[in-house]
Amino acid sequence: MKKNNRRFFLKNITFAAFSLSFFSPFKSIFGTANNLPPSWIELLEIAKWAPTIHNLQPQKLKIISKTEAHLFYNPKRLLPIGDPQSVFATVAMGIFIEYLSISAGHFGYEVNLIETFEDISINQSEDKLFGRLKLSKRTKKEPLDRSLITKRRTSRRKYNGKPVSNHLLKSLENENAKFNNEFFHTSEKKSIDLIKKINQEALFDDLDNTPIRKELDNLFRYNKKNAESKKDGLWAKCMGFSGMLLKSVFQNHEKWTKGINKILLKETYMSSFQGTSTVGWFGGDFKNTIDYLNCGKMMARCWLLITKEGAFIQPFGSLVTNEKANKKINSVFTQPTGEKEIWMIFRLGYSKEPAKSFRLATQDYLINS
């Protein structure tokens, strides 16, 4: 090869290598070279790992085009007793939409809910249209990596007592503010002990409520075979208790309402909260579907920030839905400003890796007709 040709060849190779190196970081912002959007199926494969109330997974998609999809819900996967107004089903829908968007962020796109129709209702009999989704190019890079969605867990195991970092607490506070929410937390032992006590009382109160107990019994998957076959509901392993114990408590409830059995059940339940060093709560506008979706989007992002730090949460749903427990909690908790209300309470910390709940097959989320 002649000297001049060699110089020309090396110059072009160097420029090509520089170009690949320089533009590589921008691929995730601006998508692939041909700027084609990711498929809805690919986004759904990730977003289906979003949490839903009691892992019922009511959300469904009907793909209209490469950039539009219709969001439905299956009313048979709602909670007529535990969530009669579908408030927390709507919060979970907000989480699901945000996880679609975070997944799309990997390709330089985002997903937005551009229109909503009727509120989610337990009174429907078949799949019902909830809203329209639009896939479009992002103008700013998505800061949360989509891999966090599949790593996210609820941990009902014993925590190790390690306090969460001030950095994480500040991150949660900042993320709440972006959605007009407020984040509060306490590490005071006296307060945490009181919260655990109120939560335990709410559990026993719910167990004494026959309609609630029967609804939950239908949702429990007491062994792995049942959990694997149904791929939904509350798998005993994820709940942190023996399947045989849970089955007895829910199907032979009278045995656990008094005497030594009641004491043992209480002590077993309370022991699962060992090592809890932080309890947090969110406060925000929480009066209608727009509020519920907004809170869901915020919680979606906060949960991933927690996952990014290697931490876990366990939501205390009964402290919000149980009227007596909620009244007690509101009497001792710091309240958000204005007309905002406390809508989510959870413990936050570190534990061994909890079990991963099952999810429906991707095609089960799709409406093809």
C-alpha positions in Angstrom: 0.0 0.0 0.0 1.4 3.4 -1.0 2.2 5.9 1.8 -0.5 8.4 0.8 -3.1 5.7 0.5 -2.1 4.3 3.9 -2.5 7.7 5.5 -5.9 8.1 3.8 -7.0 4.7 5.1 -5.8 5.3 8.6 -7.5 8.7 8.7 -10.9 7.2 7.7 -10.6 4.3 10.1 -9.8 6.8 12.9 -12.8 9.0 12.0 -15.1 6.0 11.8 -14.0 4.8 15.2 -14.5 8.2 16.7 -17.9 8.5 15.2 -19.1 5.2 16.6 -17.7 6.1 20.0 -19.1 9.6 20.0 -22.6 8.7 18.9 -23.0 5.5 20.8 -24.2 7.2 24.0 -27.0 8.9 22.1 -28.5 5.8 20.7 -30.6 5.2 23.7 -31.8 8.9 23.5 -32.6 9.1 19.8 -33.5 5.5 19.1 -32.1 3.3 16.4 -30.5 4.6 13.2 -33.7 4.5 11.2 -35.6 6.1 14.1 -38.2 3.4 14.2 -40.2 3.2 17.5 -39.9 0.1 19.6 -42.8 -2.4 19.3 -45.6 -2.3 21.9 -44.9 -6.0 22.5 -41.4 -5.3 23.5 -42.5 -2.5 25.9 -45.2 -4.8 27.3 -42.7 -7.6 28.0 -41.0 -5.2 30.6 -44.0 -3.2 31.8 -46.1 -6.3 32.7 -43.8 -6.6 35.8 -45.5 -3.5 37.2 -47.2 -4.1 40.6 -51.0 -4.4 40.6 -53.3 -4.7 43.6 -53.0 -8.3 44.9 -51.2 -9.1 41.6 -54.4 -9.3 39.7 -53.0 -7.7 36.5 -56.2 -6.2 35.0 -54.6 -4.1 32.3 -54.8 -5.0 28.6 -53.6 -3.5 25.4 -55.0 -3.3 21.9 -52.4 -2.3 19.4 -53.8 0.3 16.9 -50.5 1.3 15.1 -46.8 1.5 15.7 -47.4 4.7 17.8 -50.8 4.2 19.3 -52.4 1.6 21.6 -55.7 1.5 23.5 -55.6 0.6 27.2 -58.3 -1.6 28.5 -59.0 -3.3 31.8 -60.5 -6.7 32.7 -63.2 -6.1 35.3 -63.0 -9.7 36.4 -59.5 -8.8 37.7 -60.7 -6.1 40.1 -61.5 -6.2 43.9 -65.2 -5.6 44.5 -64.8 -5.9 48.2 -61.3 -4.7 48.9 -61.2 -1.9 46.3 -64.9 -1.2 45.4 -64.2 2.2 43.8 -61.1 0.8 41.9 -59.0 3.6 43.4 -55.9 1.5 43.8 -56.5 -0.4 40.6 -56.3 3.1 38.9 -53.1 3.9 40.8 -51.7 0.6 39.5 -52.7 1.6 36.0 -50.7 4.8 36.4 -47.7 2.7 37.4 -48.2 0.4 34.4 -48.3 3.4 32.0 -45.2 4.9 33.5 -43.3 1.6 33.2 -44.3 1.4 29.5 -42.8 4.9 29.1 -39.6 4.1 31.1 -39.2 0.9 28.9 -39.6 3.1 25.8 -37.0 5.5 27.2 -34.4 2.8 26.4 -35.1 3.6 22.7 -35.4 7.3 23.0 -39.2 7.3 23.1 -41.9 7.8 25.7 -45.5 6.7 26.3 -48.2 9.1 27.3 -51.9 8.7 28.1 -53.5 11.2 25.8 -57.2 10.5 26.5 -59.2 8.8 29.2 -62.7 7.5 29.0 -64.9 6.1 31.8 -63.4 5.5 35.3 -62.4 1.9 36.1 -65.5 0.1 37.5 -66.2 -3.2 39.1 -69.7 -3.1 37.4 -68.5 -3.9 33.9 -68.9 -7.4 32.5 -66.3 -7.5 29.8 -63.0 -5.8 28.8 -63.5 -2.1 29.0 -61.7 0.7 27.2 -59.9 3.0 29.7 -57.7 5.3 27.6 -55.5 5.9 24.5 -51.7 5.7 24.6 -49.3 7.5 22.3 -45.7 6.5 21.7 -43.5 9.5 20.7 -39.9 10.6 20.6 -38.4 11.9 23.8 -36.8 15.3 24.1 -34.8 14.4 27.2 -33.1 11.2 28.2 -35.0 8.9 30.6 -32.9 8.8 33.8 -34.2 5.4 35.0 -33.0 2.2 33.4 -35.7 -0.2 32.3 -33.9 -3.1 33.9 -34.9 -1.8 37.3 -38.6 -2.7 36.5 -37.9 -6.4 36.4 -35.6 -6.2 39.5 -38.3 -4.4 41.6 -39.8 -6.4 44.4 -42.1 -6.2 47.4 -40.3 -7.6 50.4 -42.4 -9.0 53.3 -39.3 -10.6 54.8 -37.5 -9.5 57.9 -35.3 -6.5 57.3 -31.8 -6.2 58.5 -32.2 -3.0 60.5 -29.8 -0.9 58.3 -31.1 2.6 57.8 -31.7 3.8 54.3 -29.4 6.6 53.1 -30.1 10.3 53.3 -29.4 10.4 49.6 -32.3 8.0 48.9 -34.7 9.8 51.2 -33.8 13.1 49.5 -34.3 11.5 46.1 -37.8 10.3 47.1 -38.6 13.8 48.4 -37.5 15.4 45.1 -39.4 12.9 43.0 -42.6 13.5 45.0 -42.4 17.2 44.5 -42.3 16.7 40.7 -45.8 15.2 40.9 -47.2 17.6 43.6 -46.9 15.0 46.3 -45.0 15.0 49.6 -42.9 12.3 51.1 -42.6 11.8 54.9 -40.6 9.2 56.9 -39.8 8.2 60.4 -37.1 6.1 62.0 -38.3 6.6 65.6 -38.7 3.3 67.2 -41.7 4.3 69.2 -43.5 5.4 66.1 -42.6 2.3 64.1 -43.8 0.0 67.0 -47.1 1.9 67.0 -47.5 1.6 63.2 -46.7 -2.2 63.4 -49.3 -2.6 66.1 -52.0 -0.7 64.2 -51.2 -2.7 61.1 -51.5 -6.0 63.0 -54.9 -4.9 64.4 -56.1 -4.0 60.9 -55.1 -7.4 59.7 -57.1 -9.2 62.4 -60.0 -6.8 61.8 -60.0 -7.7 58.0 -59.8 -11.4 58.9 -62.9 -11.1 60.9 -64.7 -9.5 57.9 -66.1 -12.5 56.1 -66.5 -10.9 52.6 -62.9 -9.6 52.7 -61.5 -12.9 54.0 -63.3 -14.9 51.2 -62.1 -12.5 48.5 -58.5 -12.9 49.7 -58.9 -16.7 50.0 -59.8 -16.8 46.3 -56.7 -14.8 45.4 -54.2 -16.7 47.5 -52.0 -19.3 45.8 -51.0 -21.6 48.6 -48.4 -23.6 46.8 -46.0 -23.2 43.9 -47.9 -25.4 41.5 -51.0 -23.3 41.9 -49.0 -20.1 41.6 -47.3 -21.3 38.4 -50.4 -22.4 36.7 -52.5 -19.3 37.4 -49.6 -16.8 37.2 -51.5 -14.2 39.3 -52.7 -13.6 42.8 -50.9 -13.8 46.1 -48.3 -16.6 46.1 -47.7 -17.7 49.8 -43.9 -17.7 49.2 -44.1 -14.0 48.3 -46.1 -13.3 51.4 -43.4 -14.7 53.5 -45.5 -17.3 55.3 -46.2 -21.0 55.0 -48.9 -21.8 52.5 -50.4 -24.4 54.9 -50.6 -21.7 57.7 -52.2 -19.1 55.4 -54.7 -21.7 54.1 -55.7 -22.6 57.6 -56.1 -19.0 58.6 -58.3 -18.1 55.7 -60.3 -21.3 55.3 -60.6 -22.3 59.0 -60.6 -18.8 60.4 -62.5 -19.7 63.6 -59.5 -21.7 64.8 -57.4 -18.5 64.9 -59.8 -16.1 66.6 -59.0 -16.8 70.2 -56.7 -18.5 72.7 -53.1 -19.7 72.0 -53.7 -19.9 68.3 -54.6 -16.2 68.1 -51.5 -15.3 70.2 -49.2 -17.5 67.9 -50.7 -15.9 64.8 -50.1 -12.4 66.1 -46.5 -13.2 67.2 -45.8 -14.9 63.8 -47.1 -11.9 61.9 -45.3 -9.3 64.1 -42.0 -11.2 63.8 -42.0 -10.6 60.0 -41.4 -6.9 60.7 -38.2 -7.4 62.6 -35.4 -5.0 61.4 -37.8 -2.3 60.2 -35.9 0.9 60.6 -37.9 3.3 58.4 -41.5 3.8 57.6 -42.5 6.2 54.8 -45.7 7.7 53.5 -46.9 9.7 50.5 -49.4 12.5 50.6 -51.0 14.1 47.6 -54.2 15.1 45.9 -56.3 11.9 45.9 -59.8 12.5 44.8 -60.3 11.4 41.2 -58.9 9.4 38.3 -56.4 12.1 37.3 -55.1 12.2 40.8 -54.9 8.4 41.1 -53.0 8.2 37.8 -50.6 11.0 38.8 -49.9 9.3 42.2 -49.3 6.0 40.4 -46.7 7.5 38.0 -44.9 9.1 41.0 -44.9 5.8 42.9 -43.7 3.9 39.9 -40.6 6.1 39.7 -40.0 6.2 43.5 -40.1 2.4 43.6 -37.4 2.2 41.0 -35.3 4.7 42.8 -35.5 2.5 45.9 -34.7 -0.6 43.8 -31.7 1.2 42.3 -30.3 1.6 45.9 -30.7 -2.1 46.5 -33.6 -1.5 49.0 -37.2 -2.8 49.2 -40.6 -1.7 50.4 -43.7 -3.3 51.7 -46.9 -1.3 51.3 -49.3 -1.3 54.2 -52.5 -1.3 52.3 -54.8 -1.9 55.3 -53.6 1.3 57.0 -55.3 3.2 54.2 -58.3 1.0 53.3 -59.2 -0.1 56.9 -61.3 2.8 58.2 -60.4 2.3 61.9 -56.7 1.9 61.2 -56.6 4.9 58.8 -58.2 7.1 61.5 -55.5 6.1 64.1 -52.7 6.6 61.6 -53.9 10.1 60.6 -54.0 11.1 64.3 -50.2 10.4 64.7 -48.7 11.0 61.2 -47.4 14.3 59.9 -50.0 15.5 57.4 -49.4 16.9 53.9 -50.3 20.5 53.2 -53.6 21.9 51.9 -56.2 19.4 50.9 -53.7 16.6 50.2 -54.2 13.3 52.0 -52.0 10.3 53.0 -52.7 7.7 50.4 -49.7 5.3 50.7 -47.8 3.9 53.7 -44.9 1.5 53.6 -41.9 0.2 55.3 -38.6 0.8 53.6 -35.3 -1.0 54.1 -33.0 -3.9 53.2 -33.7 -7.7 53.3 -32.6 -10.9 51.6 -33.9 -11.2 48.0 -37.6 -11.9 48.2 -39.4 -14.3 45.9 -40.5 -13.0 42.5 -44.3 -13.2 41.9 -45.5 -14.7 38.6 -47.0 -12.8 35.7 -49.4 -13.7 33.0 -48.1 -14.5 29.5 -47.6 -11.5 27.4 -50.3 -12.5 24.9 -52.8 -12.6 27.8 -52.4 -8.8 28.0 -53.4 -8.3 24.4 -56.7 -7.7 22.7 -56.5 -8.9 19.2 -59.9 -8.3 17.8 
